[in-house]
């Protein structure tokens, strides 16, 4: 399996998100603009969705919808997880909403590209 395979990239991207969400709030740059913070969340989860869909859907819409549902649940879980952390993080369901919007946009972008992305996934297996 190539280091640039969708599966490896999806796992690495997911780990980066979890690590970023686990860092103490004081270790992160402050996003002064509400919209900028939400755009970051949406962008992270848009890429997350594209990677997981490329890695595991095999180009099938039914599998894609299942993957999207898991990512949407993950977006809510990550916010609850931040609320449980004892240091400078808090749960923000607006962040989960931004994550969900990004993941949904990723799914919509994936739909017309799924055949090409499946070719990439097949070549890297």
C-alpha positions as CSV (number, residue, x, y, z in Angstrom):
1,X,0.0,0.0,0.0
2,X,1.4,3.4,-1.0
3,X,1.9,6.1,1.5
4,X,-0.2,8.3,-0.7
5,X,-3.1,5.9,-0.9
6,X,-6.5,7.2,0.1
7,X,-6.6,4.8,3.1
8,X,-3.3,6.0,4.5
9,X,-4.1,9.7,3.9
10,X,-7.6,9.3,5.4
11,X,-6.1,7.7,8.6
12,X,-3.4,10.4,8.8
13,X,-5.9,13.2,8.3
14,X,-8.2,11.8,10.9
15,X,-5.4,11.5,13.4
16,X,-4.3,15.1,12.7
17,X,-7.9,16.3,13.4
18,X,-8.1,14.3,16.7
19,X,-4.6,15.6,17.8
20,X,-5.6,19.2,16.8
21,X,-8.9,18.9,18.8
22,X,-7.0,17.5,21.8
23,X,-4.4,20.3,22.1
24,X,-5.1,22.7,24.9
25,X,-7.0,25.8,23.8
26,X,-4.0,28.0,24.8
27,X,-1.8,26.1,22.3
28,X,-3.9,27.1,19.3
29,X,-3.9,30.5,17.5
30,X,-7.0,32.5,18.2
31,X,-9.4,32.9,15.4
32,X,-10.8,36.3,15.8
33,X,-13.4,36.0,13.2
34,X,-16.3,33.6,13.8
35,X,-16.6,32.8,10.1
36,X,-12.9,32.0,9.8
37,X,-13.1,29.4,12.6
38,X,-16.1,27.8,11.0
39,X,-14.5,27.8,7.5
40,X,-11.5,25.9,9.0
41,X,-13.8,23.3,10.5
42,X,-15.7,22.9,7.2
43,X,-12.5,22.6,5.2
44,X,-11.0,20.0,7.5
45,X,-14.1,17.9,7.3
46,X,-14.6,18.4,3.5
47,X,-11.1,16.9,3.0
48,X,-11.9,14.2,5.6
49,X,-15.0,13.2,3.7
50,X,-13.2,13.1,0.3
51,X,-10.4,10.9,1.7
52,X,-12.7,8.4,3.5
53,X,-15.0,8.3,0.5
54,X,-12.1,7.7,-1.8
55,X,-10.6,5.1,0.5
56,X,-13.6,2.9,1.3
57,X,-16.7,3.6,-0.8
58,X,-15.5,1.7,-4.0
59,X,-17.4,4.4,-5.9
60,X,-20.8,3.2,-4.6
61,X,-23.3,5.8,-3.4
62,X,-24.8,3.6,-0.8
63,X,-21.4,3.0,0.8
64,X,-20.7,6.7,0.4
65,X,-23.9,7.6,2.3
66,X,-22.9,5.2,5.1
67,X,-19.4,6.8,5.3
68,X,-21.0,10.3,5.3
69,X,-23.2,9.2,8.3
70,X,-20.2,8.0,10.2
71,X,-18.3,11.3,9.5
72,X,-21.4,13.3,10.7
73,X,-21.5,11.3,13.9
74,X,-17.7,11.8,14.3
75,X,-18.2,15.5,14.0
76,X,-20.6,15.5,16.9
77,X,-18.4,13.1,18.9
78,X,-15.4,15.3,18.5
79,X,-17.2,18.3,20.0
80,X,-18.5,16.2,22.9
81,X,-14.9,14.9,23.3
82,X,-13.6,18.5,23.6
83,X,-16.2,19.2,26.2
84,X,-14.8,16.3,28.3
85,X,-11.2,17.6,28.1
86,X,-10.0,19.2,31.4
87,X,-8.0,22.0,29.7
88,X,-9.2,25.0,27.8
89,X,-11.4,23.3,25.3
90,X,-15.2,23.3,25.1
91,X,-17.9,21.6,23.1
92,X,-19.3,23.9,20.4
93,X,-22.2,22.4,18.4
94,X,-21.8,25.2,15.9
95,X,-18.4,23.7,15.1
96,X,-20.1,20.3,14.7
97,X,-22.5,22.0,12.3
98,X,-19.6,23.5,10.3
99,X,-17.9,20.1,10.3
100,X,-21.2,18.5,9.0
101,X,-21.6,21.1,6.3
102,X,-18.0,20.5,5.1
103,X,-18.5,16.8,5.1
104,X,-21.7,17.1,3.2
105,X,-20.1,19.4,0.6
106,X,-17.3,16.8,0.4
107,X,-19.9,14.1,-0.4
108,X,-21.5,16.3,-3.0
109,X,-18.1,17.0,-4.6
110,X,-17.3,13.3,-4.5
111,X,-20.4,12.2,-6.4
112,X,-19.3,13.3,-9.9
113,X,-15.6,12.5,-9.2
114,X,-16.1,9.1,-7.6
115,X,-15.1,7.0,-10.7
116,X,-11.8,8.9,-11.0
117,X,-11.1,8.7,-7.2
118,X,-11.9,4.9,-7.3
119,X,-9.3,4.5,-10.0
120,X,-6.7,6.3,-7.8
121,X,-7.7,4.1,-4.9
122,X,-7.4,0.9,-7.0
123,X,-4.0,1.9,-8.2
124,X,-2.7,2.5,-4.7
125,X,-3.9,-0.8,-3.3
